């Protein structure tokens, strides 16, 4: 069997990392097994699925290298097929019309009472429920409605699809039978009869369940008496997600549906739709949710949550692809940095995790730094230069110095936006961090006095290089009675305005003798 998987987003704005991770897992699985990766744009929400939103989706997929194997399948092109299928189900008794309080009827799918020939249906024994006297037992094609008795004796609303109550029998307070569904089944299903039984105090019925084997989560089961008939065509004539999604999967010949576990409940409904349409059921794999540190679904409130956010912050496509691939999947060893070819070779659905996966921005940032460090120097310089457009000091950048700084800083950059921190290499004076300077200079008079000795010593150096700078600083520190290395951070603060950065002596070499001296003199003059 040729395996066919699909990524079926509803483009309504920016692309969430949870959605694109589903695309990555589908893509990896298709590439691993030599199958077909399809892109289906579920664009039936015409108000929000704008051309701009679709363009943003396609741009993100191109950036991440998620190529698809057949032309894009647009859901809006299938509207007539969706409606035709719904009408066919209506004719076969798998659907019914209901105005649901409006003037125009909607079309609802009815879970089949007769499940003969349907895979996954099992009997789970006779159930007995005590009913509360405040609400009548109501039986109709739309389902069974009642109120049970809560532990505190109060009415607890209940009910579900008619199919959930096979062989239903109702009894009054004295235990006498007042209704037998088997005797009235044709009246209910074919003639639309409605039975309201105010005296019913107990019901018994045969519970049935629907089950399927999830390739990630294992055996999944749901009782039919926990299901309710659902709308498949709205009163305005537009098909609902459930119908369109299943019809399109049939049309595209999808064999494996890999999606987030927020769709697990939908899957139970879809199994019945495939049955009603006489189509084979694909295999399902539901991926674990991406969560924040509090265990809740990861969202914009937790930080960057859209693919575009990460790209704008200077994350590389390969790094984000790598990280998301391992967010909910493991290769079975300790590898955390894997090339695309390694991911394809190792990827199997069996190694997907069942539990939620926590988003770790710091881990992604460190991984991104590894990818940046491995870029060819010319490519990194080009990417670094692309960051200059938004920086106020960009007009002071000269090409030879920028290339030298980029070569020096590449292995230390975690995100491309870190280029904004290079200001002190190019401006006459840095932007001094007041808090840092107060801590390292204002509260350290000995260090500040030692730094005042450096300008003259630096001017006298025959050569301006890191080794000579280091030797001079050590000599001045020793002369001032400062322990070895303890003058480095005050020196960094005075010349760069910050307390973080690459090696201070190499940094000063790039900043240059003249600007280093001027900055030290300015800090000394300002006391």
C-alpha positions in Angstrom: 0.0 0.0 0.0 1.3 3.4 -0.9 1.2 5.6 2.2 -0.4 9.1 1.7 -0.4 11.6 4.5 -1.6 15.2 4.5 -1.2 18.5 6.3 -4.6 20.2 6.4 -4.4 23.6 8.0 -7.1 26.3 8.1 -5.1 29.4 7.3 -6.6 32.2 9.3 -3.5 34.2 10.2 0.0 33.3 11.5 1.1 29.7 11.6 1.4 28.3 15.1 4.3 26.1 16.0 1.9 23.3 17.0 0.4 23.2 13.5 3.7 23.3 11.8 5.0 20.5 14.0 2.2 18.4 12.7 3.3 19.2 9.2 6.9 18.3 10.0 5.8 14.9 11.5 3.7 14.2 8.4 6.5 15.2 6.1 9.1 13.1 8.0 6.8 10.0 8.0 6.2 10.3 4.3 9.8 10.7 3.5 10.8 7.8 5.8 8.4 5.3 4.2 8.7 6.7 0.7 5.1 7.8 0.7 3.3 11.0 -0.5 3.0 14.2 1.5 0.0 16.3 0.6 -1.0 19.9 1.4 -4.7 20.6 1.8 -5.7 24.1 2.5 -9.0 24.0 4.4 -10.1 27.5 3.3 -13.8 27.3 3.9 -13.7 30.1 6.4 -13.8 32.7 3.7 -13.8 35.6 6.1 -10.5 34.6 7.7 -8.9 32.4 5.1 -7.7 35.4 3.1 -5.1 35.3 0.3 -2.7 36.9 2.7 -3.2 34.2 5.3 -2.7 31.4 2.7 0.4 33.2 1.4 1.8 33.3 4.9 1.3 29.6 5.3 3.0 28.8 2.0 5.9 31.1 2.8 6.4 29.3 6.1 6.4 25.9 4.5 8.9 27.0 1.9 11.1 28.5 4.5 11.1 25.2 6.5 11.6 23.1 3.4 8.3 21.3 3.6 7.8 20.4 0.0 4.6 18.6 -1.0 4.2 16.0 -3.7 1.0 17.0 -5.5 -0.7 20.3 -6.3 -2.3 22.1 -3.4 -5.8 20.8 -2.7 -8.1 23.7 -1.8 -11.2 22.6 0.2 -13.4 25.3 -1.3 -13.2 23.6 -4.7 -15.0 20.5 -3.2 -18.1 22.3 -1.8 -20.5 20.6 -4.2 -19.0 17.2 -3.4 -19.5 17.8 0.3 -23.1 18.7 -0.1 -23.8 15.8 -2.5 -22.3 13.4 0.1 -24.5 14.9 2.9 -27.6 14.5 0.8 -26.7 10.9 0.1 -26.3 10.2 3.8 -29.7 11.9 4.4 -31.3 9.5 1.8 -29.7 6.5 3.5 -30.8 7.4 7.0 -27.5 8.6 8.3 -28.6 12.2 8.7 -31.7 14.2 9.4 -32.8 17.8 9.2 -33.4 19.9 12.2 -34.2 23.6 12.4 -32.5 23.9 15.8 -34.4 27.0 16.6 -33.9 28.7 13.2 -36.1 29.0 10.1 -33.8 27.0 7.8 -32.9 23.5 8.8 -29.4 22.3 9.4 -28.4 18.7 8.5 -27.2 16.5 11.4 -25.4 13.3 11.2 -27.1 10.5 13.1 -24.9 7.8 14.6 -26.3 4.5 13.2 -28.4 2.5 15.6 -27.6 -0.6 13.4 -23.8 -0.9 13.4 -23.7 -4.2 11.6 -20.5 -4.5 9.6 -18.8 -1.6 11.3 -15.3 -2.2 12.7 -14.5 -1.3 16.2 -18.0 -1.7 17.7 -18.1 -3.8 20.9 -20.8 -4.5 23.5 -19.9 -3.4 27.0 -22.8 -4.9 29.0 -26.2 -3.8 30.3 -26.3 -0.4 32.0 -28.9 0.9 34.5 -29.6 4.5 35.3 -31.9 6.1 37.9 -33.8 9.1 36.5 -34.7 12.2 38.4 -38.4 12.9 38.6 -38.0 16.6 37.6 -37.4 15.9 34.0 -39.2 13.5 31.6 -37.5 10.8 29.6 -37.6 11.9 26.0 -36.9 9.6 23.1 -36.7 10.7 19.5 -34.6 10.4 16.4 -32.5 13.3 17.8 -31.5 11.1 20.8 -32.4 10.2 24.3 -32.7 13.0 26.9 -33.1 12.7 30.6 -31.8 13.8 34.0 -30.1 11.4 36.3 -29.9 11.7 40.1 -26.7 13.4 41.4 -25.0 12.3 44.6 -26.8 15.2 46.3 -30.2 14.1 44.9 -30.4 16.9 42.3 -31.1 16.5 38.6 -28.1 16.0 36.4 -28.8 16.5 32.7 -27.9 13.6 30.5 -28.5 12.1 27.2 -26.9 11.2 23.9 -27.5 9.9 20.5 -30.2 7.2 20.1 -27.5 4.7 19.0 -26.0 4.9 22.5 -29.1 3.2 24.0 -29.5 -0.1 22.2 -32.4 -2.2 23.6 -33.5 0.7 25.9 -36.2 -0.1 28.3 -37.9 2.4 30.7 -39.5 1.6 34.1 -41.6 3.5 36.5 -41.1 4.0 40.2 -42.6 0.6 41.0 -40.3 -1.1 38.4 -43.0 -1.7 35.9 -42.0 -1.4 32.2 -43.3 1.8 30.5 -41.4 1.8 27.3 -39.4 -0.7 25.1 -37.4 1.0 22.3 -37.3 -2.2 20.2 -41.1 -2.1 19.9 -41.1 1.5 18.6 -37.7 1.7 16.7 -39.3 2.0 13.3 -41.7 4.7 14.5 -38.8 6.7 15.9 -36.3 6.3 13.0 -38.6 6.2 10.0 -41.6 8.3 11.1 -40.0 10.7 13.4 -42.1 9.7 16.4 -41.3 11.4 19.7 -42.0 9.7 23.1 -42.1 11.7 26.3 -42.3 9.6 29.5 -42.7 11.7 32.7 -43.2 8.6 34.9 -40.0 6.9 33.9 -37.6 6.5 36.9 -35.1 4.0 35.5 -33.7 2.9 32.2 -31.6 0.0 31.1 -29.8 -0.4 27.9 -27.0 -2.3 26.2 -23.9 -0.1 26.2 -21.8 -0.3 23.0 -18.3 1.2 22.5 -16.3 2.4 19.4 -12.6 1.7 19.4 -9.6 2.2 17.2 -5.9 1.7 17.5 -4.0 5.0 17.5 -0.5 4.6 16.2 0.8 6.9 19.0 -1.7 6.6 21.9 -2.6 2.9 21.5 -6.1 1.6 21.9 -8.7 4.4 22.1 -12.3 3.6 23.2 -15.5 5.7 23.7 -19.0 4.6 24.6 -21.7 5.5 22.2 -23.8 6.8 25.0 -21.2 9.6 25.3 -21.8 10.8 21.8 -24.3 13.2 20.4 -25.5 13.7 16.8 -23.7 16.6 15.2 -24.2 19.2 12.5 -22.6 18.3 9.1 -24.3 21.1 7.0 -25.2 24.4 8.6 -28.5 26.1 8.0 -26.9 28.4 5.5 -25.9 25.4 3.4 -22.2 25.4 4.2 -20.5 22.1 5.2 -19.0 21.7 8.6 -15.4 20.7 9.3 -16.2 17.1 10.1 -17.9 16.4 6.8 -15.5 18.3 4.6 -12.5 16.9 6.3 -13.6 13.3 5.9 -14.8 13.7 2.3 -11.5 15.3 1.3 -9.5 12.6 3.0 -11.5 10.1 0.9 -11.0 12.1 -2.2 -7.2 12.4 -1.7 -6.8 8.8 -0.8 -5.3 9.6 2.6 -4.1 6.4 4.4 -2.6 7.9 7.6 -3.9 10.9 9.5 -1.3 12.4 11.7 -2.5 15.4 13.7 -2.7 16.9 17.2 -4.4 15.1 20.1 -6.9 17.9 20.3 -8.6 16.0 17.5 -9.1 12.7 19.3 -12.7 13.4 20.1 -13.3 14.3 16.4 -11.8 11.0 15.3 -14.6 9.0 17.0 -17.1 11.0 15.0 -15.1 10.6 11.8 -15.0 6.8 12.1 -18.8 6.8 11.8 -18.7 9.2 8.8 -16.3 6.9 6.9 -18.6 4.0 7.7 -21.6 6.0 6.4 -19.8 6.9 3.2 -18.7 3.3 2.6 -15.0 4.3 2.6 -12.0 2.6 4.3 -10.9 4.2 7.5 -7.3 5.6 7.5 -5.0 4.9 10.4 -4.8 7.6 13.0 -1.9 9.0 15.0 -2.5 11.8 17.5 0.5 13.8 18.5 1.0 15.1 22.1 0.2 18.6 22.9 2.9 21.3 23.2 2.6 22.8 26.7 4.2 25.6 28.7 6.0 25.3 32.1 2.7 25.2 33.9 1.4 22.3 31.8 -1.1 24.3 29.8 -1.3 24.6 26.0 1.6 26.7 24.7 0.3 30.0 23.4 1.4 33.5 22.5 1.0 34.5 26.2 4.0 32.2 26.9 6.3 34.0 24.4 6.9 33.4 20.7 4.3 30.9 19.4 4.1 31.5 15.7 6.7 30.4 13.2 7.1 33.9 11.9 8.0 35.1 15.4 11.0 32.7 15.5 12.1 33.6 12.0 12.0 37.3 12.9 14.0 36.7 16.0 16.8 35.2 14.0 16.2 31.4 14.4 17.4 29.4 11.4 14.9 27.2 9.6 17.0 24.0 10.1 17.3 24.7 13.8 13.6 25.2 14.3 12.9 22.1 12.1 15.3 20.1 14.2 13.9 21.2 17.5 10.2 20.7 16.6 11.0 17.3 15.2 12.2 16.2 18.7 9.3 17.9 20.5 7.1 14.9 21.1 9.4 12.3 19.3 12.6 10.7 20.2 15.2 8.9 18.0 15.8 6.4 20.8 19.2 7.7 21.8 20.7 11.0 23.2 20.9 12.9 19.9 19.4 16.4 20.0 21.0 17.9 17.0 20.1 15.9 13.8 20.3 16.7 10.2 17.3 16.5 8.0 18.5 13.2 6.4 19.2 11.8 9.9 15.7 12.7 11.0 14.1 11.1 7.9 16.1 7.9 8.4 15.2 7.6 12.1 11.6 8.8 12.2 8.9 6.3 13.1 5.4 7.0 14.6 6.1 4.3 17.2 8.7 6.6 18.8 6.3 9.5 19.2 5.7 10.3 22.8 2.2 9.9 24.3 2.5 12.6 26.9 2.6 16.4 26.4 5.9 18.0 25.3 7.1 21.2 27.1 8.4 24.0 25.0 11.9 25.0 26.1 12.9 28.3 24.5 16.4 28.2 26.0 17.0 24.7 24.6 15.9 25.9 21.1 18.1 29.0 21.4 21.2 26.9 22.3 20.5 24.6 19.4 20.1 27.6 17.1 23.5 28.8 18.2 25.0 25.5 17.2 23.5 25.8 13.7 24.7 29.4 13.4 28.2 28.4 14.4 28.3 25.8 11.6 27.3 28.2 8.8 29.9 29.1 6.2 31.4 32.5 7.2 30.1 34.2 4.0 26.5 33.0 4.7 26.6 34.1 8.3 27.9 37.5 7.3 25.1 37.9 4.8 22.5 36.9 7.4 24.1 39.2 10.0 24.1 42.2 7.6 20.4 41.6 7.0 19.8 42.5 10.6 21.3 46.0 10.2 18.3 47.5 8.4 16.5 48.0 11.7 19.4 49.3 13.7 20.0 53.0 14.3 23.8 52.7 14.2 23.9 50.7 11.0 25.2 53.8 9.0 28.4 53.6 11.0 29.2 50.1 9.9 32.1 49.6 7.5 32.5 46.4 5.6 36.0 45.3 6.5 35.4 45.8 10.2 31.9 44.2 10.0 33.4 41.1 8.4 36.1 40.9 11.1 33.5 41.3 13.9 31.2 38.7 12.3 34.0 36.2 12.0 34.9 36.8 15.7 31.3 36.7 17.0 29.8 33.9 14.9 30.4 31.1 17.4 28.9 33.3 20.2 25.6 34.3 18.5 22.5 32.4 19.6 20.0 34.3 17.4 20.6 36.5 14.4 19.0 39.4 16.3 22.0 39.3 18.7 23.7 41.3 16.0 22.0 44.3 17.7 24.4 43.8 20.6 27.4 44.6 18.4 26.9 48.3 18.5 30.0 49.0 20.6 32.2 47.7 17.8 31.1 50.4 15.4 30.0 53.5 17.3 32.3 56.2 18.7 31.0 55.5 22.2 28.8 52.6 23.4 25.5 52.9 25.2 26.7 52.4 28.8 24.4 50.3 31.0 24.0 52.5 34.1 23.4 49.5 36.4 26.4 47.6 35.2 28.7 50.6 35.3 27.6 51.5 38.9 28.3 47.9 40.1 31.6 47.4 38.3 33.0 51.0 38.4 31.0 53.2 40.7 31.3 50.8 43.6 34.8 49.8 42.8 37.1 52.8 43.1 40.3 50.7 42.9 39.3 49.3 39.5 38.4 52.7 38.3 41.7 54.1 39.4 43.5 51.3 37.6 41.5 51.9 34.4 42.7 55.5 34.5 46.3 54.3 34.0 45.4 52.3 30.9 45.0 55.1 28.2 48.6 56.2 28.5 49.9 52.6 28.5 47.7 51.7 25.5 48.9 54.7 23.5 52.5 53.6 24.1 52.0 50.0 22.8 54.1 49.4 19.7 51.4 47.0 18.4 47.7 46.9 19.0 46.8 43.2 19.4 45.0 41.0 22.0 48.3 39.6 23.4 49.8 43.1 24.0 46.5 44.4 25.4 46.2 41.5 27.9 49.8 41.9 29.0 49.3 45.6 29.7 46.1 45.1 31.6 47.7 42.5 33.8 50.7 44.8 34.5 48.3 47.6 35.5 46.2 45.3 37.7 49.3 44.0 39.5 50.6 47.6 40.0 47.2 48.5 41.5 47.1 45.5 43.7 44.1 43.9 41.9 44.0 40.1 41.7 44.6 38.5 38.4 41.6 38.8 36.0 39.6 41.0 38.4 40.1 44.1 36.2 38.7 42.5 33.1 35.0 43.0 33.8 35.4 46.7 34.9 37.4 47.2 31.7 34.6 45.6 29.6 32.0 47.8 31.2 34.1 51.0 30.6 34.8 50.2 26.9 31.7 48.3 25.8 29.1 49.5 28.2 28.0 46.0 29.2 29.2 43.1 31.3 28.8 40.3 28.7 30.5 39.5 25.4 33.4 37.6 23.8 37.0 37.7 25.0 37.7 41.2 26.2 41.2 41.5 24.8 40.1 40.3 21.3 37.1 42.7 21.6 39.4 45.7 22.3 41.6 44.8 19.4 38.6 45.0 17.0 37.2 48.2 18.6 40.6 49.7 18.0 43.2 51.6 20.0 41.8 55.1 19.4 38.2 54.4 20.4 39.3 52.3 23.4 41.4 55.1 24.7 38.7 57.7 24.1 36.1 55.6 26.0 38.4 55.0 28.9 39.2 58.7 29.1 35.5 59.6 28.9 34.7 57.3 31.8 37.6 58.7 33.8 36.6 62.3 33.1 33.0 61.7 34.2 34.3 60.5 37.5 
